[in-house]
Amino acid sequence: MKRKFLDTNIFVEIFARNGDKSEKCKKLLKQEHLLRTSSLVISELEWVLRYAYKINKEHISTYIKQVLLSDIDVDNKKLLMNVLNFYESHNVDWTDCLNMFLIKDQKISEVYSYDKGLKVYGWITRLEP
């Protein structure tokens, strides 16, 4: 059986919309096996749900968790779970959080940035150019 990739709009249909397409997407997840998506799709999903659909962080976290705990193959799944846990418990931006966990995984501890909010990541030393 071949792997098949799930794009962001499939998850948006499931979590933010109602109708025929949404039902087809839900049915797809129940019937298909060997489905794959990416950490980029998860990031885009968070952004679309927050900005386009004005869904609150708690609901977004629940939806992302559903994807990560499902049988869908997602790159960096363990890292994404760590990102999600931190995102849920801190007032942080998803993309910043993902980046800080990616660099932590790469043993990078210094970040050039003007973003003073990065102080919440205890393993990061923020530097200004």
N, C-alpha and C positions, 0 to 999 in steps of 0.2 A: 504494500500500500504506500502511496506517495504522501509526503508531507504537504500540507497546504497552509498558506500564510493568511493570518487575519489582520486586516487593515483597521485603522482607528475607527472608521465610520461604522464598522460592524458593532463595535462596543458602544458607540454613541447611540446607535439604534436600540440596543438592548437596555442601556441605562438611562437614556434621556428622552426617548421618543416612544410613541405608541402608534400602532397601525400594522398594516400588512407586512411591510418590510421588517419591522421589529419582531413580529411573530416568526417570520422566516429565519431571522438571525438567531433567535432563541432555539428554534428547532434545529438549526445547523449545529449549534454547540452540543446539543443532546445526541445527534446522530453521527457526526463526524469524529474521527479519531486522527491522531497524528497532526494536530493543529499546532501551529507555531505563530508567535508574534515577537515583538522586540521591545527592548527598554525604550526605544524612541517612540513607539506606538503608545506605551504607557504614559510617557511624558506628554505626548500630544493629547491623549485622552484627558489627562488632568487639566491641561490648559483649556481645551474645548469645553469641558463640563463646567469649569470655573468661569470663563469669560463669556462664552456664547450662550450657555444655558443657566448661568448664575446659580449653579448648584453649590451648596455649602461644603466646606472642607470635610466635615464628618461623613457626609454621604459619599463624597468622592473617595475618601479613604476606604469606605466599605466596598465600593465598586472595584477599586484597584485590588483590594484584598481578595475579592471573589475571583478575579482573574489569576492572581498569583497562587492561590490555593487550589485552583482547578487543575485539570490534567493538561491544560495548554502549556506547551513548551515555550518558555520565555528565557531569553539570554539574561545572564546575571540575576537569576531569580532570587538567590540567597541575598545578594547585595540589595536588590530592590525591596526585599522584606525588611532589611535593616533601615533602608531609606524611609520606607512607609512607617515603621515604628517611630522613628525620630520625627518625621513630618507630623504624625498624629499628636505627639506630645510636646511639640515646640511651635512657636509662631514663626515658621520659616516658609520660604518659597520652595516649591517642589524641585524646580530646576537647580537652584542653588544647592539644595540638599543632596540631590543626585550627584552633582559635580563634587561636592565635598566628600561624599562617600567613595566616589570613584578615585579621587586623588589619595584618600586615606588608604584605599586598597593598593595603590601604587607606591605607598610609603612616601608620599610627598606631604610636607608639613608647612610649607610656606606658599602663600598665594598673593600675587599682586592684584590688588583690588581697592577701589574707593568705598566699597560696601562695608560700612561699619557693623552691619548686622551679622557679619560672619563670625563675630566674637562668640556666638552661641556654639560654634563648633570648637570644642576644647582642644582638639588636635591640630588646629590651624593657627598659624601666625600670619596675620594680615600685614602685608607690606604695601607701601605706596611708592610709585616710581619716583 
